[in-house]
């Protein structure tokens, strides 16, 4: 518009001036000016009072100002609402909750909805919904239930669990194809331009038993090789380190020859660097981690023979298997598995556990043989009794795996309630002023109630069932049983008729 004269933003002169013989601008002309600004100057960000300067001063009344300001506010409010709706629609469409194209939330001003061409195309899932179903946690039925909608063309809007399985398979295939394409590009660059400085692969593999559904045979367990790879290389851009996912490989028989045929198919990120697959580099290195099974030992020996002489190989055996073997040997030597396993099975019995809680509450409530409440200001601990260091060490060793803040606070509360006297005939609780009342040893019933609650939460918890072939299940069971045994030793006289 030729009636406007551009002025630098730092100048104080108005943006528009009236020319002689021309009509003043109205509100609609101002709005048209905002739309046709072309991005040269952010007029829409200016305040309404500043935009009033676009109108000529001569002949302008207060009603005109009010109408212009009202029109501008309506446009800004409408634009803000449209932007908010567009952001909300964009977030919804990218979240994966729009399963099909019919479920998309349309953008404001997007026009007519495009029709899906092709038979059955309206049932196709969107890429966002496929990713949401593939990476969601839970079983197939649970994920399919979470993808259910309420405005589908079908009567129920339910989704098939098989569709979720297909989504997972599609995403896995896309990831594997993307990895293969990236590795192929690295090889092409090293072959046609410049070799890498080094190419090092780190492979960790282990064998386990998994269930498979075989047509005609039902569900059967087969040996499965789980492999994970890591690649490190250096080029002109620097040093790179990337993880490479490898699919699990089912083996009909767990033998060295069968496992070797499986691990040599991992490509350039595997343990065997084939010249036709691996990128060119000045230095090649192989790191492999596995357990000390005889099959893995044979694999490592054969790998050293197959690799070129200038390739460096560094095999390492997993320390967890050595620790597990040592724990199993110590358990067998000391004959601890049978008593601990029996105790865990007994504690898992509901009626016995309820009866045990009632018996422990009755024992602690007994004034002669139960909880002994003393004043720490006047009580003198005998020289032969166990002190605070034993309590702290026992709880620290038996509850070392619990890192949660709630478990740590509960352990500290138990240690302050029963700080010492674990080798006495009766459980001992020093009750200072403010512990169970305003004065020391204020109310024994309150002390007994706190003691029963702490014993239930710390001592008489559920004990995990141990397994000899899994040392990670042996250690938690032994730790909890140690607390149970030590506590009942302090209550040995009342509990003898029950355990005898």
Secondary structure, DSSP 8 states (H G I E B T S, - for coil): -TTB----TTS-S-SB---TTS----HHHHHHHHHT-TTSS-GGGS-HHHHGGGS-STT--HHHHHHHHHHHHHHHHHHHHHHHHHHHHHHHHHTT---BGGG----TT--S-----STTGGG-B-HHHHHHHHS--S-HHHHHHHT--SS-SSSS----HHHHHHHHHHHHHHHHHHHHHHHHHHHHHHHHT--BSEEEEEEEEEEEEEEEEETTTEEEEEEEEEEEEEEEEEETTEEEEEEEE---EEESS-SHHHHHHHHTTSGGGSSS--TTTS--BS-EEEEEEE---HHHHHHHHHHHHHS-TT-EEEEEE-HHHHHHHHHHHHHHHHT-HHHHHHHHHHHH-HHHHHHHHHHHHHHHH-TTTS-EEE-TTT----TTS--HHHHHHHHHHHTTT---HHHHHHHHHHHHHS-S-TTSSS-EEE--TTTSSSSTT--HHHHHHHHHHHIIIIIS------BTTBHHHHHHHHHHHHHHHHHHHHTHHHHHHHH-
